[in-house]
Amino acid sequence: MNKPAELPTFYLFLRYYNPIDVICNHATNEKVFGKCALPNYHGHNYELEIKVVGKPDQHTGYVMDMKELGDLVKREIHSRFDHKNLNLDTKEFKDVNPTAENIAIVIYKLLRPHIDKKLEMQVRLYETPRNFVEYPVN
């Protein structure tokens, strides 16, 4: 078996935020971000897909142990972001607007150091069933 295999895994987390540009006034933020620019924040139920691609190990048959990946996501992502106000409760978004794009990039940067460098990795973050972000883009 010389062909790579994909290991996509799904996770759910909730978060609250206010995607405003602090330099802009409320009218401008409302025009850019629409109903997401509510002054008292709003939330999403995100679905997170982590895809790991590589050749299955000759002995275990795994690209990566799914329990190990699940524990990593629980430790590095869920514990930081689930049921949190990203603007107020997290250091990762203290100076970064918590858009879906930026959240996906932050998740990637938190997980990548813990996954074998010979494996490819991609984050897909669903804000709704039809709206999602992928990082990095292949």
PANUPA-649717 format. One record per residue: residue number from 1; residue in three letters; chain; x, y, z of N, C-alpha, C in turn. Coordinates in pm, whole numbers. Layout:
N
LUMDO, seq, type, mol, neast, nnorth, nup, caeast, canorth, caup, ceast, cnorth, cup
LUMDO, NUM, ala, A, X, Y, Z, X, Y, Z, X, Y, Z
...
//
This chain:
138
LUMDO, seq, type, mol, neast, nnorth, nup, caeast, canorth, caup, ceast, cnorth, cup
LUMDO, 1, met, A, 83, -118, 0, 0, 0, 0, 87, 124, 0
LUMDO, 2, asn, A, 113, 177, -117, 196, 295, -127, 116, 424, -142
LUMDO, 3, lys, A, -15, 412, -157, -98, 532, -174, -135, 590, -39
LUMDO, 4, pro, A, -143, 724, -33, -183, 786, 93, -332, 766, 118
LUMDO, 5, ala, A, -368, 776, 243, -507, 767, 285, -542, 894, 362
LUMDO, 6, glu, A, -671, 928, 359, -719, 1044, 433, -789, 999, 559
LUMDO, 7, leu, A, -768, 1074, 665, -834, 1048, 793, -907, 1176, 833
LUMDO, 8, pro, A, -1031, 1195, 783, -1105, 1313, 829, -1181, 1281, 957
LUMDO, 9, thr, A, -1177, 1371, 1052, -1250, 1354, 1176, -1327, 1481, 1205
LUMDO, 10, phe, A, -1446, 1468, 1266, -1535, 1581, 1290, -1551, 1606, 1439
LUMDO, 11, tyr, A, -1559, 1734, 1474, -1579, 1778, 1612, -1674, 1895, 1611
LUMDO, 12, leu, A, -1742, 1918, 1719, -1835, 2029, 1731, -1792, 2117, 1846
LUMDO, 13, phe, A, -1797, 2248, 1828, -1775, 2338, 1940, -1858, 2463, 1922
LUMDO, 14, leu, A, -1888, 2528, 2031, -1970, 2648, 2034, -1882, 2765, 2071
LUMDO, 15, arg, A, -1912, 2881, 2015, -1836, 2998, 2054, -1920, 3123, 2031
LUMDO, 16, tyr, A, -1883, 3228, 2100, -1950, 3357, 2091, -1847, 3461, 2054
LUMDO, 17, tyr, A, -1889, 3561, 1978, -1793, 3663, 1938, -1864, 3784, 1882
LUMDO, 18, asn, A, -1787, 3885, 1857, -1835, 4006, 1793, -1730, 4048, 1692
LUMDO, 19, pro, A, -1754, 4023, 1562, -1652, 4049, 1460, -1652, 4194, 1416
LUMDO, 20, ile, A, -1613, 4284, 1504, -1612, 4425, 1466, -1470, 4472, 1443
LUMDO, 21, asp, A, -1460, 4576, 1366, -1332, 4644, 1347, -1334, 4762, 1443
LUMDO, 22, val, A, -1248, 4760, 1543, -1252, 4864, 1647, -1223, 5003, 1592
LUMDO, 23, ile, A, -1163, 5013, 1477, -1133, 5142, 1416, -1259, 5204, 1355
LUMDO, 24, cys, A, -1355, 5120, 1313, -1475, 5168, 1246, -1586, 5201, 1346
LUMDO, 25, asn, A, -1679, 5285, 1302, -1795, 5314, 1385, -1900, 5204, 1369
LUMDO, 26, his, A, -2004, 5211, 1452, -2107, 5105, 1451, -2174, 5092, 1314
LUMDO, 27, ala, A, -2205, 5203, 1248, -2272, 5197, 1118, -2187, 5124, 1015
LUMDO, 28, thr, A, -2056, 5151, 1015, -1967, 5083, 920, -1957, 4935, 953
LUMDO, 29, asn, A, -1942, 4901, 1081, -1936, 4760, 1120, -2066, 4688, 1082
LUMDO, 30, glu, A, -2178, 4753, 1101, -2306, 4693, 1067, -2316, 4669, 916
LUMDO, 31, lys, A, -2263, 4761, 837, -2265, 4746, 692, -2174, 4630, 648
LUMDO, 32, val, A, -2058, 4617, 709, -1961, 4513, 672, -2002, 4376, 725
LUMDO, 33, phe, A, -2041, 4369, 854, -2063, 4240, 918, -2211, 4204, 935
LUMDO, 34, gly, A, -2303, 4295, 900, -2445, 4266, 907, -2491, 4231, 1047
LUMDO, 35, lys, A, -2579, 4130, 1057, -2634, 4094, 1188, -2528, 4036, 1282
LUMDO, 36, cys, A, -2412, 4005, 1231, -2304, 3955, 1317, -2243, 4067, 1403
LUMDO, 37, ala, A, -2272, 4191, 1371, -2213, 4305, 1443, -2297, 4350, 1561
LUMDO, 38, leu, A, -2374, 4259, 1618, -2455, 4294, 1734, -2364, 4340, 1848
LUMDO, 39, pro, A, -2403, 4446, 1920, -2316, 4499, 2026, -2296, 4403, 2143
LUMDO, 40, asn, A, -2389, 4310, 2165, -2377, 4215, 2275, -2336, 4075, 2229
LUMDO, 41, tyr, A, -2271, 4068, 2114, -2215, 3944, 2062, -2322, 3851, 2007
LUMDO, 42, his, A, -2276, 3747, 1940, -2363, 3639, 1895, -2278, 3513, 1888
LUMDO, 43, gly, A, -2341, 3398, 1861, -2266, 3273, 1866, -2292, 3184, 1746
LUMDO, 44, his, A, -2211, 3080, 1737, -2224, 2979, 1632, -2198, 2842, 1692
LUMDO, 45, asn, A, -2260, 2741, 1633, -2226, 2602, 1659, -2139, 2558, 1542
LUMDO, 46, tyr, A, -2010, 2553, 1564, -1918, 2518, 1457, -1901, 2368, 1447
LUMDO, 47, glu, A, -1884, 2321, 1325, -1841, 2184, 1302, -1699, 2193, 1248
LUMDO, 48, leu, A, -1610, 2123, 1313, -1468, 2127, 1279, -1426, 1993, 1222
LUMDO, 49, glu, A, -1365, 1997, 1105, -1310, 1876, 1043, -1159, 1892, 1035
LUMDO, 50, ile, A, -1089, 1795, 1089, -944, 1789, 1078, -912, 1674, 985
LUMDO, 51, lys, A, -843, 1703, 876, -806, 1598, 781, -656, 1577, 788
LUMDO, 52, val, A, -617, 1453, 809, -477, 1415, 813, -456, 1317, 697
LUMDO, 53, val, A, -354, 1342, 615, -330, 1261, 497, -187, 1208, 501
LUMDO, 54, gly, A, -174, 1079, 476, -42, 1017, 471, -55, 869, 442
LUMDO, 55, lys, A, 57, 804, 436, 57, 659, 412, 28, 586, 543
LUMDO, 56, pro, A, -59, 488, 538, -86, 410, 660, 42, 341, 709
LUMDO, 57, asp, A, 58, 340, 840, 171, 272, 902, 165, 124, 866
LUMDO, 58, gln, A, 279, 68, 833, 285, -72, 790, 243, -169, 900
LUMDO, 59, his, A, 261, -133, 1026, 227, -224, 1136, 87, -201, 1191
LUMDO, 60, thr, A, 50, -74, 1212, -82, -47, 1271, -191, -31, 1167
LUMDO, 61, gly, A, -154, 7, 1046, -253, 36, 943, -314, 175, 956
LUMDO, 62, tyr, A, -270, 251, 1056, -323, 386, 1079, -243, 490, 1003
LUMDO, 63, val, A, -312, 593, 954, -244, 715, 913, -205, 788, 1041
LUMDO, 64, met, A, -302, 797, 1133, -281, 851, 1267, -386, 790, 1356
LUMDO, 65, asp, A, -352, 760, 1477, -447, 704, 1572, -559, 805, 1597
LUMDO, 66, met, A, -685, 766, 1569, -798, 859, 1585, -818, 903, 1729
LUMDO, 67, lys, A, -790, 816, 1824, -803, 856, 1964, -701, 964, 1998
LUMDO, 68, glu, A, -579, 947, 1948, -475, 1047, 1970, -515, 1182, 1910
LUMDO, 69, leu, A, -571, 1180, 1789, -616, 1303, 1726, -732, 1365, 1804
LUMDO, 70, gly, A, -826, 1282, 1848, -938, 1331, 1928, -894, 1394, 2059
LUMDO, 71, asp, A, -800, 1329, 2126, -746, 1385, 2252, -675, 1517, 2227
LUMDO, 72, leu, A, -604, 1526, 2116, -534, 1649, 2080, -632, 1763, 2056
LUMDO, 73, val, A, -739, 1738, 1983, -840, 1841, 1956, -908, 1882, 2086
LUMDO, 74, lys, A, -938, 1786, 2170, -1002, 1818, 2299, -911, 1908, 2383
LUMDO, 75, arg, A, -783, 1874, 2387, -688, 1949, 2470, -656, 2087, 2414
LUMDO, 76, glu, A, -629, 2094, 2283, -580, 2218, 2222, -691, 2310, 2171
LUMDO, 77, ile, A, -807, 2254, 2136, -913, 2336, 2076, -1034, 2349, 2167
LUMDO, 78, his, A, -1096, 2236, 2201, -1217, 2243, 2285, -1191, 2313, 2417
LUMDO, 79, ser, A, -1086, 2279, 2485, -1061, 2339, 2616, -1037, 2490, 2607
LUMDO, 80, arg, A, -989, 2538, 2494, -964, 2682, 2476, -1086, 2759, 2428
LUMDO, 81, phe, A, -1165, 2699, 2336, -1265, 2777, 2264, -1411, 2738, 2287
LUMDO, 82, asp, A, -1438, 2615, 2329, -1577, 2571, 2341, -1649, 2650, 2450
LUMDO, 83, his, A, -1766, 2704, 2416, -1849, 2784, 2506, -1775, 2906, 2562
LUMDO, 84, lys, A, -1690, 2965, 2479, -1614, 3083, 2521, -1652, 3201, 2432
LUMDO, 85, asn, A, -1638, 3319, 2487, -1647, 3440, 2408, -1506, 3465, 2356
LUMDO, 86, leu, A, -1486, 3444, 2228, -1351, 3452, 2173, -1289, 3590, 2188
LUMDO, 87, asn, A, -1370, 3695, 2182, -1316, 3830, 2198, -1265, 3855, 2339
LUMDO, 88, leu, A, -1332, 3798, 2439, -1302, 3832, 2578, -1229, 3722, 2655
LUMDO, 89, asp, A, -1249, 3597, 2619, -1201, 3485, 2701, -1079, 3414, 2646
LUMDO, 90, thr, A, -1026, 3455, 2532, -912, 3383, 2474, -799, 3478, 2437
LUMDO, 91, lys, A, -678, 3435, 2462, -562, 3518, 2426, -537, 3515, 2275
LUMDO, 92, glu, A, -578, 3405, 2208, -553, 3392, 2065, -626, 3498, 1983
LUMDO, 93, phe, A, -738, 3550, 2036, -816, 3648, 1961, -821, 3784, 2029
LUMDO, 94, lys, A, -725, 3807, 2115, -716, 3937, 2181, -697, 4049, 2079
LUMDO, 95, asp, A, -613, 4025, 1979, -584, 4125, 1877, -616, 4077, 1736
LUMDO, 96, val, A, -694, 3969, 1725, -730, 3911, 1595, -882, 3901, 1587
LUMDO, 97, asn, A, -939, 3950, 1479, -1082, 3942, 1459, -1121, 3794, 1441
LUMDO, 98, pro, A, -1211, 3739, 1525, -1243, 3596, 1520, -1342, 3559, 1409
LUMDO, 99, thr, A, -1302, 3586, 1285, -1381, 3541, 1171, -1356, 3391, 1153
LUMDO, 100, ala, A, -1440, 3327, 1074, -1419, 3183, 1048, -1281, 3159, 988
LUMDO, 101, glu, A, -1238, 3249, 899, -1106, 3233, 837, -995, 3237, 942
LUMDO, 102, asn, A, -1001, 3335, 1030, -896, 3347, 1132, -903, 3234, 1234
LUMDO, 103, ile, A, -1022, 3188, 1266, -1036, 3075, 1360, -971, 2950, 1299
LUMDO, 104, ala, A, -996, 2924, 1171, -936, 2807, 1106, -784, 2815, 1106
LUMDO, 105, ile, A, -729, 2933, 1081, -583, 2950, 1082, -526, 2928, 1222
LUMDO, 106, val, A, -592, 2982, 1323, -546, 2963, 1461, -552, 2815, 1500
LUMDO, 107, ile, A, -659, 2746, 1464, -671, 2603, 1495, -558, 2526, 1429
LUMDO, 108, tyr, A, -530, 2556, 1303, -421, 2489, 1233, -289, 2510, 1306
LUMDO, 109, lys, A, -261, 2634, 1342, -134, 2666, 1409, -123, 2600, 1547
LUMDO, 110, leu, A, -235, 2577, 1614, -233, 2510, 1743, -211, 2359, 1729
LUMDO, 111, leu, A, -266, 2298, 1624, -257, 2153, 1607, -132, 2107, 1533
LUMDO, 112, arg, A, -89, 2183, 1434, 19, 2140, 1345, 146, 2094, 1418
LUMDO, 113, pro, A, 191, 2163, 1522, 315, 2119, 1589, 303, 1980, 1655
LUMDO, 114, his, A, 181, 1933, 1676, 159, 1806, 1745, 135, 1689, 1650
LUMDO, 115, ile, A, 134, 1715, 1520, 108, 1611, 1420, 234, 1590, 1339
LUMDO, 116, asp, A, 269, 1464, 1320, 391, 1427, 1248, 407, 1509, 1120
LUMDO, 117, lys, A, 524, 1565, 1100, 550, 1652, 986, 539, 1581, 852
LUMDO, 118, lys, A, 552, 1448, 850, 540, 1376, 723, 393, 1362, 679
LUMDO, 119, leu, A, 300, 1397, 768, 158, 1392, 736, 108, 1530, 694
LUMDO, 120, glu, A, 26, 1533, 591, -40, 1658, 553, -157, 1678, 649
LUMDO, 121, met, A, -194, 1802, 670, -305, 1833, 760, -383, 1950, 704
LUMDO, 122, gln, A, -515, 1945, 718, -601, 2054, 677, -714, 2071, 778
LUMDO, 123, val, A, -751, 2195, 801, -864, 2230, 887, -978, 2277, 798
LUMDO, 124, arg, A, -1096, 2221, 822, -1218, 2271, 757, -1314, 2308, 869
LUMDO, 125, leu, A, -1358, 2432, 869, -1445, 2483, 974, -1578, 2525, 912
LUMDO, 126, tyr, A, -1686, 2457, 955, -1820, 2488, 905, -1888, 2585, 1001
LUMDO, 127, glu, A, -1933, 2699, 945, -2012, 2793, 1022, -2160, 2756, 1007
LUMDO, 128, thr, A, -2196, 2708, 889, -2328, 2653, 860, -2302, 2534, 768
LUMDO, 129, pro, A, -2403, 2453, 739, -2380, 2341, 647, -2333, 2385, 508
LUMDO, 130, arg, A, -2362, 2510, 469, -2322, 2557, 337, -2203, 2651, 338
LUMDO, 131, asn, A, -2164, 2702, 454, -2054, 2799, 463, -1940, 2740, 544
LUMDO, 132, phe, A, -1825, 2726, 480, -1709, 2672, 550, -1581, 2735, 497
LUMDO, 133, val, A, -1477, 2719, 576, -1344, 2770, 544, -1248, 2653, 550
LUMDO, 134, glu, A, -1152, 2648, 459, -1045, 2547, 462, -911, 2617, 476
LUMDO, 135, tyr, A, -825, 2557, 558, -688, 2609, 572, -594, 2494, 604
LUMDO, 136, pro, A, -480, 2485, 538, -443, 2561, 420, -518, 2508, 298
LUMDO, 137, val, A, -517, 2588, 192, -583, 2549, 68, -480, 2477, -17
LUMDO, 138, asn, A, -517, 2360, -64, -424, 2282, -147, -440, 2312, -293
//
